[in-house]
Amino acid sequence: MIKSLIFDGFTLEDEQKFLEKGNSFTKEFGDGEVIFHIGDTPTHLYILLDGIVHVENLQPSGRKVLVNRFENPGTVFGEVYLYLKDQPFDYQCVASRYAKVLLIPKEILLDTKDQEEFQEKMKNNMLSILSHKAYYLNRRFLVFAEGSIREKILKDLKQRLEREEVFTFYGTREEWASLLGIPRPSLSRELVKLQEEGILQIKRGKVIVKREDLDRGLDELEA
């Protein structure tokens, strides 16, 4: 059974029936392989089953800017554009190293004729997903709005630490800097300072932070 908010309240039998009637399918993508391009017409809802995907914006210079990074199995993406009339994707989505993705055709989500028994649950689940997405984007804006690089880093880590006592960032420095909208060298310099102050640890390229140390760093910002 797929552990995803889109199937909340579904039994295993319901889930299988829905996917079979909708001609959904899984597809594996290799490192850097594009899942959808900028300008593509949305045709599917995507659910990450395994691996990592990046949502990227391509600038006129050709530079790629990381917009989001999904690594949790069950994550739904590409859903917003399904409900916008004639709106192509403004971003591209690519696999990072490897990704296995479930693709659900747009028609089966929007056309109620063949899936009436599932529509109410699916509608409520999609509303919840869109609400979570809006909440996430609002909170990301709070990070971007911070004035200093240190504030951006600590506020970002605070959001990531909300449901656990210790957080480890497994992405690259370049990916994290892009998500924060800051230069990678500036991120690295600030991380070194934060490690020297005992607020976080850098081990084998991974950034590890404990809630109590992060709280101390945030208290120092407000002092």
Secondary structure, 3 states (H helix, E strand, C coil): CCCCHHHCCCCHHHHHHHHHHCCCEEEEEECCCEEECCCCCCCEEEEEEEEEEEEEEECCCCCEEEEEEECCCCCEECHHHHCCCCCCCCCEEEEEEEEEEEEEEHHHHHCCCCCHHHHHHHHHHHHHHHHHHHHHHHHHHHHHCCCCHHHHHHHHHHHHCCCCCEEEECCCHHHHHHHHCCCHHHHHHHHHHHHHCCCCEEECCEEEEEHHHHHHHHHHHHC
